[in-house]
Amino acid sequence: MGRIFEVRKAAKFARWDRMAKQFSRIGKEIVIAVKEGGDDPDSNPALRRAIQNGRGVNMPKDLIERAIKRAMGKDATNYEEVLFEGYAPHGVAVLVETATDNNTRTVGNVRPIFTKNGGNLGNSGSVAFQFEKVGSFKIKPGDFDEEELELELIDFGLTEMGESEDDEGERILVLRCEFKEFGNMQHALEDRGIEPVSAETDWIPQSTVSLDEEKSDEVLQLIDKLEQDEDVQRVFHNLV
């Protein structure tokens, strides 16, 4: 019985850690968006998108409002978005999106994670060419014809429409478009009264690497260490 309790306790803490990381990531997105375009989501698409993403991970409304207010303050942190490129063990390509107020600190954190876990941090442009930057929208199925929606959105840049599951195991639709069509796709969904669960840019690998379980675990250990760093927003790789 004690063992079961400890397992459940560990799982609960893991969920809390994941949620805290998500809230921190969205909070930085909100600050960056407000700094660039103001605190009115009606006239600031980036802020509107960040708020939608916050709702998508069940970020409390007061935390969202607090982040907006903090971004408008004179002492608000200035975050810089920096993309790091490198390789995990066994030649797996890795992209690391960060939002930092001290790039020297971030480099000093990210580089050792690569080197201590069998990888290496590369120069700008050394890895990104192996990925395609795309717009990615997740929406809940609704009272609309999915095939009809797919056909309509092709005119707004839709390149792929698939499905996945959210954290609760519920079916969710995934829409992708070229990065340059991101704004068009966002407007098209808004015009149809569809509010995305999330609206983000993803890096999709153009080729993938398949490894056995032991080697995959080595790669995933490095990725997990990266995702735990406070400056890291998201990590992309080409391991399958």
Backbone bond lengths (Angstrom), bond angles and torsions (degrees), N, CA, C in turn:
res aa  C-N    CA-C-N  psi(-1)  N-CA   C-N-CA  omega(-1)  CA-C   N-CA-C  phi
1 M - - - 1.467 - - 1.529 110.73 -
2 G 1.377 114.78 -41.10 1.454 119.35 178.99 1.508 111.79 -62.21
3 R 1.343 116.09 -38.45 1.469 120.97 179.52 1.516 110.74 -63.29
4 I 1.332 117.45 -43.24 1.466 121.86 179.16 1.518 110.05 -61.71
5 F 1.347 115.55 -42.26 1.469 119.97 179.38 1.523 110.41 -60.96
6 E 1.333 117.20 -44.04 1.460 120.96 -178.83 1.530 111.27 -64.44
7 V 1.326 116.70 -39.03 1.469 120.75 178.75 1.526 109.74 -64.28
8 R 1.340 116.52 -45.84 1.470 120.50 179.55 1.517 110.87 -64.01
9 K 1.335 116.27 -39.17 1.456 120.83 178.71 1.514 110.70 -63.36
10 A 1.329 116.50 -43.37 1.471 120.94 179.30 1.523 110.67 -63.95
11 A 1.341 116.50 -40.12 1.465 120.65 179.73 1.530 110.52 -65.14
12 K 1.343 116.45 -38.48 1.462 120.62 179.53 1.527 110.84 -64.96
13 F 1.340 115.94 -44.22 1.459 119.51 178.91 1.526 110.75 -64.42
14 A 1.333 116.83 -36.57 1.469 120.85 178.49 1.524 110.19 -62.88
15 R 1.340 116.58 -41.23 1.471 120.67 177.88 1.518 110.56 -64.58
16 W 1.333 116.18 -42.65 1.461 120.01 178.55 1.525 111.26 -61.77
17 D 1.328 115.71 -42.79 1.468 119.99 179.76 1.522 110.57 -62.58
18 R 1.340 115.62 -42.79 1.460 120.10 -179.91 1.525 110.60 -65.04
19 M 1.318 115.94 -41.58 1.460 120.35 179.51 1.530 110.80 -65.53
20 A 1.327 117.01 -42.98 1.466 120.81 179.30 1.522 110.34 -61.67
21 K 1.324 116.81 -39.97 1.461 121.02 179.10 1.527 110.33 -65.83
22 Q 1.325 116.93 -41.13 1.467 120.51 178.77 1.523 110.87 -63.62
23 F 1.338 116.27 -44.27 1.464 119.93 -179.92 1.521 110.87 -63.42
24 S 1.332 116.73 -39.89 1.466 120.74 178.61 1.523 110.59 -63.95
25 R 1.335 116.61 -41.77 1.469 120.69 179.89 1.521 111.03 -63.54
26 I 1.334 116.31 -46.77 1.462 120.30 -179.91 1.529 110.38 -65.34
27 G 1.335 116.54 -38.65 1.453 119.94 178.84 1.517 111.68 -58.32
28 K 1.322 116.88 -41.73 1.465 120.29 177.92 1.525 110.76 -67.44
29 E 1.335 116.84 -38.80 1.467 120.23 177.43 1.523 110.06 -59.74
30 I 1.322 116.25 -41.70 1.468 120.67 179.73 1.522 110.69 -64.02
31 V 1.325 116.99 -46.12 1.462 120.90 179.99 1.525 110.78 -59.76
32 I 1.328 117.02 -46.40 1.466 121.37 179.93 1.526 110.49 -61.31
33 A 1.339 116.08 -43.70 1.470 120.64 -178.68 1.523 111.43 -64.43
34 V 1.331 116.95 -43.76 1.473 120.80 -179.78 1.523 110.50 -65.00
35 K 1.320 116.60 -42.66 1.462 121.05 179.12 1.530 111.24 -58.86
36 E 1.327 115.96 -37.03 1.466 120.41 -175.21 1.522 112.68 -86.29
37 G 1.348 117.58 -31.85 1.465 118.09 -172.04 1.508 116.87 -136.28
38 G 1.339 118.67 8.95 1.454 120.06 178.40 1.514 113.38 92.06
39 D 1.356 115.40 174.45 1.462 120.47 -171.71 1.524 114.72 -98.52
40 D 1.333 117.29 10.26 1.466 120.69 179.15 1.525 109.72 -100.85
41 P 1.334 118.20 108.38 1.466 120.17 -178.41 1.524 113.92 -63.03
42 D 1.339 117.26 -23.38 1.462 119.83 179.53 1.530 112.06 -67.36
43 S 1.320 116.19 -28.64 1.465 120.08 -179.77 1.527 112.32 -111.99
44 N 1.316 116.87 3.18 1.463 121.52 -178.78 1.523 108.95 -126.60
45 P 1.346 117.77 92.64 1.471 120.56 -177.48 1.520 113.66 -58.40
46 A 1.341 117.59 -35.29 1.461 120.40 -179.47 1.531 110.84 -65.63
47 L 1.329 116.25 -40.13 1.461 119.65 177.34 1.517 110.70 -68.12
48 R 1.319 116.20 -42.16 1.466 120.24 178.36 1.531 110.02 -58.30
49 R 1.313 115.47 -41.59 1.465 120.59 179.58 1.534 110.66 -66.39
50 A 1.338 117.12 -42.50 1.463 120.40 -179.83 1.526 111.03 -63.87
51 I 1.331 116.62 -39.28 1.467 120.30 178.06 1.526 110.18 -64.69
52 Q 1.330 116.80 -42.27 1.464 120.60 176.90 1.526 110.75 -59.24
53 N 1.329 116.09 -42.57 1.459 120.08 179.49 1.524 110.84 -64.51
54 G 1.338 115.90 -36.31 1.454 119.74 176.94 1.517 111.74 -63.56
55 R 1.306 115.66 -44.75 1.464 119.64 177.65 1.525 110.71 -62.41
56 G 1.341 115.47 -34.72 1.461 120.51 -178.34 1.515 113.42 -64.37
57 V 1.334 116.90 -25.68 1.471 120.21 177.59 1.529 110.94 -107.13
58 N 1.341 115.55 19.57 1.471 122.47 177.20 1.527 112.65 60.72
59 M 1.326 116.51 36.55 1.460 120.73 176.17 1.528 108.18 -71.46
60 P 1.334 118.19 126.33 1.465 120.39 -178.21 1.525 112.31 -57.45
61 K 1.325 114.99 145.10 1.459 121.02 -177.84 1.522 111.75 -58.18
62 D 1.346 116.94 -37.77 1.459 118.86 -177.71 1.526 111.75 -68.19
63 L 1.330 116.96 -30.66 1.463 119.83 176.71 1.528 110.78 -69.45
64 I 1.328 116.07 -38.38 1.463 120.71 177.48 1.527 109.98 -63.61
65 E 1.335 115.43 -48.14 1.472 119.77 -179.78 1.524 111.21 -63.61
66 R 1.324 116.79 -36.42 1.461 120.80 179.23 1.529 110.83 -65.62
67 A 1.335 115.98 -39.67 1.456 120.15 179.42 1.529 111.14 -64.71
68 I 1.340 116.28 -39.77 1.469 120.56 178.28 1.524 110.12 -64.79
69 K 1.326 115.87 -45.41 1.464 120.38 -179.95 1.523 111.10 -63.35
70 R 1.337 116.11 -41.36 1.463 120.31 179.71 1.526 111.14 -63.11
71 A 1.329 115.83 -37.64 1.467 120.34 -178.88 1.522 111.90 -66.23
72 M 1.344 117.06 -26.66 1.459 120.76 -178.65 1.528 112.68 -84.74
73 G 1.325 116.72 -10.80 1.459 120.06 -178.65 1.520 112.51 -72.90
74 K 1.312 116.01 155.06 1.468 120.21 -177.40 1.528 111.85 -68.98
75 D 1.327 116.99 -21.49 1.455 120.83 -179.56 1.526 112.06 -100.16
76 A 1.334 116.99 16.30 1.464 120.50 -177.80 1.524 111.21 -62.82
77 T 1.307 115.27 142.71 1.463 121.35 179.05 1.521 110.13 -68.72
78 N 1.319 116.31 137.31 1.455 121.66 175.33 1.528 109.11 -97.19
79 Y 1.311 116.15 109.33 1.453 120.89 -179.72 1.528 110.67 -94.73
80 E 1.312 115.41 141.63 1.461 122.58 174.79 1.525 107.88 -113.77
81 E 1.315 115.90 132.07 1.463 119.90 177.56 1.531 109.46 -87.54
82 V 1.321 115.75 120.19 1.473 121.33 -176.90 1.525 108.86 -127.84
83 L 1.322 115.67 133.81 1.463 121.74 178.07 1.528 109.53 -103.06
84 F 1.326 116.45 123.49 1.461 121.77 176.41 1.527 109.09 -103.60
85 E 1.316 115.51 145.05 1.460 121.52 -177.40 1.524 109.75 -127.42
86 G 1.315 116.25 138.24 1.454 118.83 -179.50 1.518 112.13 -168.49
87 Y 1.322 114.18 -172.16 1.464 120.41 179.65 1.522 109.90 -126.99
88 A 1.314 115.24 135.18 1.456 122.25 170.93 1.532 107.60 -82.86
89 P 1.327 118.33 177.62 1.466 118.85 174.91 1.523 112.25 -56.03
90 H 1.330 116.12 152.95 1.458 123.24 174.29 1.528 113.15 66.20
91 G 1.344 115.86 26.44 1.461 120.42 172.08 1.511 115.96 75.64
92 V 1.326 118.15 16.78 1.466 120.62 179.16 1.533 109.28 -77.68
93 A 1.336 116.40 124.96 1.465 122.00 -179.01 1.519 110.34 -77.47
94 V 1.340 116.05 138.92 1.461 121.29 -175.89 1.528 110.16 -135.23
95 L 1.331 116.21 133.76 1.459 122.85 171.83 1.525 108.18 -117.21
96 V 1.328 116.20 135.55 1.455 121.37 -176.79 1.527 109.28 -123.78
97 E 1.319 116.57 111.55 1.469 121.23 175.60 1.523 108.99 -85.55
98 T 1.331 116.11 129.42 1.457 120.15 178.47 1.524 110.49 -128.41
99 A 1.318 115.07 158.75 1.464 122.62 171.05 1.522 105.02 -132.14
100 T 1.323 116.63 111.58 1.460 119.87 -170.25 1.520 112.64 -134.20
101 D 1.319 115.10 149.78 1.454 121.32 172.76 1.530 110.84 -103.75
102 N 1.332 115.94 4.55 1.461 121.73 179.26 1.519 108.43 -154.80
103 N 1.327 116.28 91.42 1.452 120.05 -174.06 1.526 112.28 -64.68
104 T 1.338 116.86 -32.53 1.467 119.68 178.02 1.528 110.44 -60.77
105 R 1.336 115.86 -43.17 1.464 120.22 177.45 1.522 110.89 -62.77
106 T 1.330 116.10 -43.69 1.457 120.03 -176.85 1.519 111.54 -64.56
107 V 1.331 117.04 -44.35 1.467 120.26 176.30 1.520 109.65 -59.95
108 G 1.341 115.76 -41.09 1.458 120.64 -179.62 1.513 113.05 -66.10
109 N 1.323 117.06 -21.52 1.466 121.11 176.25 1.521 111.92 -89.74
110 V 1.331 116.06 -43.97 1.466 120.80 -173.46 1.532 112.20 -71.66
111 R 1.330 117.12 -43.86 1.467 119.71 -176.74 1.537 112.62 -57.29
112 P 1.355 118.90 -49.05 1.464 118.74 179.71 1.532 113.73 -62.85
113 I 1.331 116.95 -31.06 1.466 118.73 177.93 1.523 109.96 -61.58
114 F 1.327 115.98 -42.08 1.462 119.27 176.54 1.531 110.73 -63.74
115 T 1.326 116.76 -53.64 1.468 120.47 -172.42 1.525 112.75 -66.76
116 K 1.336 117.53 -37.24 1.460 120.25 -178.22 1.526 112.87 -76.09
117 N 1.325 116.38 -11.76 1.468 120.24 -178.87 1.528 112.04 -118.57
118 G 1.321 115.62 27.43 1.468 120.29 171.90 1.509 115.53 81.29
119 G 1.343 118.00 13.92 1.454 120.46 179.01 1.512 110.96 -116.48
120 N 1.314 115.90 -168.75 1.465 120.18 175.23 1.521 110.46 -153.21
121 L 1.331 114.89 141.05 1.458 121.76 178.55 1.516 108.89 -82.66
122 G 1.337 117.19 130.41 1.457 121.29 -178.16 1.517 112.34 -101.44
123 N 1.322 115.03 -177.44 1.462 121.40 177.63 1.524 110.38 -85.95
124 S 1.317 115.81 164.74 1.459 120.96 177.65 1.524 110.13 -60.19
125 G 1.325 116.51 128.41 1.458 121.61 179.81 1.513 114.43 92.57
126 S 1.337 117.14 -4.97 1.461 119.89 -175.82 1.521 113.31 -79.40
127 V 1.333 117.28 -17.90 1.465 120.94 -176.04 1.527 112.28 -129.52
128 A 1.326 117.16 -34.44 1.466 121.38 -171.84 1.523 113.16 -57.07
129 F 1.340 117.21 -27.61 1.471 119.38 -178.56 1.525 111.63 -65.16
130 Q 1.320 117.67 -15.07 1.463 121.24 179.11 1.531 112.30 -85.78
131 F 1.316 116.02 -0.75 1.464 121.76 -178.82 1.524 110.00 -124.17
132 E 1.319 115.47 157.80 1.468 121.61 173.36 1.525 108.32 -114.61
133 K 1.325 116.48 128.10 1.459 121.22 178.41 1.528 108.69 -83.60
134 V 1.310 117.17 123.47 1.465 121.62 -175.74 1.521 110.51 -132.47
135 G 1.327 115.78 160.45 1.451 121.14 170.65 1.522 108.56 -85.96
136 S 1.311 116.96 138.29 1.464 120.87 -177.46 1.522 109.49 -133.97
137 F 1.322 116.32 120.88 1.462 122.61 -178.51 1.523 109.22 -119.79
138 K 1.313 116.52 132.18 1.455 121.09 174.17 1.520 108.63 -110.96
139 I 1.319 115.79 128.45 1.467 120.14 -179.61 1.526 109.55 -132.48
140 K 1.321 115.45 152.96 1.455 120.47 177.14 1.526 109.51 -83.54
141 P 1.327 117.57 142.67 1.473 118.95 173.37 1.519 108.92 -57.86
142 G 1.324 115.84 143.35 1.458 119.40 -177.67 1.510 111.69 -142.21
143 D 1.328 115.55 -161.27 1.458 120.15 -179.35 1.525 109.71 -86.01
144 F 1.311 115.29 58.09 1.459 122.18 175.49 1.524 108.29 -140.57
145 D 1.310 114.43 154.46 1.463 120.18 179.13 1.526 108.16 -80.20
146 E 1.317 116.76 118.31 1.460 120.86 -173.83 1.532 112.47 -65.74
147 E 1.314 116.78 -39.83 1.469 119.45 179.35 1.524 110.42 -66.45
148 E 1.306 116.26 -39.66 1.467 120.73 178.99 1.529 110.28 -66.18
149 L 1.333 116.06 -41.67 1.462 119.94 178.17 1.526 110.61 -61.93
150 E 1.304 115.91 -41.81 1.466 119.91 179.63 1.526 111.20 -60.19
151 L 1.315 116.33 -44.76 1.467 120.56 179.51 1.525 111.05 -63.53
152 E 1.334 116.81 -41.22 1.466 120.56 -179.76 1.525 111.40 -64.92
153 L 1.334 116.47 -40.39 1.461 119.88 -174.21 1.520 113.54 -76.07
154 I 1.319 117.18 -15.08 1.468 119.82 175.64 1.523 110.02 -58.07
155 D 1.331 116.46 -36.00 1.468 120.66 179.05 1.524 112.42 -68.30
156 F 1.338 116.90 -13.25 1.470 121.02 -179.63 1.528 112.22 -110.81
157 G 1.330 115.07 15.89 1.458 119.25 173.41 1.507 116.24 104.80
158 L 1.336 118.75 2.98 1.460 120.18 -179.84 1.526 110.72 -60.75
159 T 1.333 116.11 129.01 1.465 120.96 177.71 1.522 112.18 -112.94
160 E 1.326 115.95 -20.31 1.469 119.44 -177.06 1.515 109.61 -157.96
161 M 1.331 115.43 138.42 1.469 120.98 175.00 1.522 107.67 -133.57
162 G 1.323 115.78 116.89 1.455 120.87 -179.54 1.517 110.14 -132.67
163 E 1.315 116.00 -162.04 1.455 119.35 179.34 1.519 110.73 -143.79
164 S 1.318 114.84 157.38 1.457 122.07 -179.73 1.517 107.57 -150.09
165 E 1.331 116.18 -163.73 1.463 121.41 176.37 1.518 109.31 -128.46
166 D 1.340 116.44 145.74 1.456 119.16 175.58 1.526 109.53 -84.32
167 D 1.316 116.97 -173.16 1.472 120.95 -176.83 1.518 112.51 -64.93
168 E 1.312 116.32 -19.99 1.466 120.60 -179.88 1.523 112.00 -94.68
169 G 1.336 116.70 3.32 1.461 120.28 -179.66 1.509 114.41 82.36
170 E 1.348 116.49 9.42 1.459 120.48 179.54 1.536 110.46 -84.36
171 R 1.324 115.68 145.98 1.463 121.23 -179.90 1.523 110.17 -65.41
172 I 1.320 115.75 139.27 1.456 121.18 179.67 1.518 108.99 -142.47
173 L 1.330 116.96 145.51 1.455 122.02 -179.85 1.530 109.87 -93.49
174 V 1.327 115.63 138.41 1.466 121.65 179.96 1.527 108.40 -116.90
175 L 1.333 116.04 119.40 1.460 122.32 179.90 1.518 108.86 -110.72
176 R 1.331 116.70 134.31 1.462 120.00 178.62 1.519 109.86 -126.23
177 C 1.332 114.22 148.33 1.459 121.03 178.58 1.525 108.25 -145.65
178 E 1.317 116.26 166.06 1.456 119.47 173.86 1.529 108.12 -62.78
179 F 1.328 115.60 149.34 1.457 120.09 -176.44 1.534 111.51 -57.23
180 K 1.322 117.27 -38.12 1.465 120.84 -177.73 1.524 112.19 -67.31
181 E 1.340 117.02 -17.44 1.466 121.35 -179.45 1.527 112.40 -97.18
182 F 1.322 117.13 7.34 1.470 121.06 -175.08 1.528 111.84 -54.17
183 G 1.328 116.89 -50.47 1.464 121.06 -178.65 1.514 112.39 -62.02
184 N 1.336 116.86 -41.77 1.465 120.68 178.99 1.524 111.30 -61.05
185 M 1.346 115.81 -42.38 1.460 119.64 -179.71 1.524 110.92 -66.93
186 Q 1.314 116.96 -40.63 1.459 120.78 178.92 1.528 110.88 -60.98
187 H 1.336 116.00 -45.46 1.468 120.01 178.98 1.529 111.44 -64.54
188 A 1.333 116.76 -39.75 1.462 120.56 -178.92 1.521 110.95 -62.06
189 L 1.320 117.16 -40.95 1.467 120.47 178.95 1.533 110.29 -68.82
190 E 1.318 116.58 -42.64 1.468 120.05 179.04 1.524 111.11 -61.64
191 D 1.338 117.14 -41.10 1.462 121.02 179.90 1.523 112.19 -62.83
192 R 1.338 115.93 -24.46 1.457 120.56 -179.75 1.533 111.82 -97.70
193 G 1.318 115.69 8.82 1.458 120.02 177.53 1.516 114.06 71.35
194 I 1.336 116.68 23.10 1.460 121.25 -179.08 1.530 108.86 -103.92
195 E 1.331 116.38 116.63 1.465 120.53 178.94 1.529 108.82 -98.21
196 P 1.322 117.80 115.82 1.464 120.16 -178.63 1.527 112.50 -63.08
197 V 1.311 115.53 146.78 1.457 120.68 170.41 1.520 108.96 -68.25
198 S 1.325 115.84 -36.58 1.462 121.40 174.21 1.518 108.69 -151.93
199 A 1.331 115.07 151.87 1.463 121.79 178.05 1.525 106.36 -141.56
200 E 1.326 116.05 104.88 1.459 120.29 -172.74 1.522 110.51 -139.77
201 T 1.314 114.95 171.31 1.457 120.18 170.88 1.523 108.15 -102.13
202 D 1.309 116.44 135.12 1.462 122.34 179.30 1.522 109.88 -119.10
203 W 1.323 115.17 156.31 1.460 121.92 173.79 1.532 107.36 -108.06
204 I 1.319 116.54 112.26 1.464 121.98 -177.03 1.528 109.57 -100.67
205 P 1.343 118.71 123.17 1.470 120.27 -179.21 1.521 111.43 -67.65
206 Q 1.329 115.56 139.59 1.457 120.34 178.43 1.524 111.69 -81.93
207 S 1.324 116.60 -19.46 1.464 121.69 172.46 1.520 107.54 -145.03
208 T 1.322 117.26 155.46 1.461 120.43 -174.90 1.528 111.32 -122.72
209 V 1.330 114.61 163.95 1.458 122.48 179.46 1.523 108.72 -120.47
210 S 1.325 116.26 131.60 1.462 121.39 177.84 1.528 108.79 -112.58
211 L 1.322 116.99 130.11 1.463 122.04 -177.79 1.526 110.23 -129.16
212 D 1.329 116.15 163.21 1.457 118.88 174.84 1.531 108.93 -73.86
213 E 1.316 116.79 172.57 1.465 121.40 -172.21 1.520 112.44 -60.85
214 E 1.317 117.71 -42.29 1.466 120.53 -177.37 1.523 111.14 -64.09
215 K 1.324 116.34 -46.23 1.466 119.74 179.92 1.522 111.58 -68.76
216 S 1.333 116.59 -37.16 1.458 120.21 177.71 1.523 110.81 -61.41
217 D 1.338 116.18 -39.84 1.461 120.26 179.31 1.532 110.86 -61.92
218 E 1.327 117.30 -36.60 1.463 120.71 178.25 1.534 110.37 -63.60
219 V 1.320 116.02 -41.55 1.470 120.72 178.77 1.523 110.19 -66.47
220 L 1.330 116.43 -46.47 1.459 120.86 -177.10 1.531 111.87 -65.95
221 Q 1.317 116.73 -28.10 1.466 119.95 176.54 1.524 110.13 -65.75
222 L 1.345 116.78 -42.53 1.462 120.01 177.49 1.531 110.36 -63.54
223 I 1.322 116.49 -44.88 1.466 120.73 -179.02 1.519 110.77 -62.02
224 D 1.334 116.93 -41.51 1.461 120.96 178.47 1.526 110.98 -61.87
225 K 1.316 117.46 -41.46 1.470 121.30 178.45 1.532 110.46 -63.04
226 L 1.320 116.60 -41.36 1.464 120.20 177.93 1.515 111.08 -62.31
227 E 1.325 116.70 -45.38 1.465 120.84 -176.43 1.525 111.95 -65.83
228 Q 1.313 117.70 -21.41 1.459 120.67 179.19 1.527 113.01 -79.69
229 D 1.344 117.33 -16.60 1.463 119.95 -178.05 1.525 109.76 -68.91
230 E 1.322 117.07 138.62 1.466 121.73 -173.96 1.522 113.48 -65.96
231 D 1.338 117.96 -24.03 1.462 120.34 -178.87 1.526 112.97 -89.05
232 V 1.315 116.86 -13.01 1.467 121.05 -176.21 1.525 110.06 -82.97
233 Q 1.314 115.51 128.64 1.459 122.24 178.14 1.530 111.04 -91.06
234 R 1.333 116.46 -56.33 1.464 120.34 179.51 1.531 109.46 -148.99
235 V 1.333 114.63 156.00 1.468 120.97 179.56 1.524 108.47 -126.11
236 F 1.327 116.68 133.76 1.466 122.87 177.32 1.528 109.04 -120.83
237 H 1.330 116.09 148.36 1.469 120.05 -179.29 1.527 108.85 -152.97
238 N 1.327 115.76 172.04 1.470 119.15 -179.10 1.523 112.89 -113.35
239 L 1.353 116.02 24.37 1.461 120.31 174.15 1.532 109.90 -81.82
240 V 1.327 116.33 136.93 1.480 119.66 175.18 1.524 109.63 -117.08
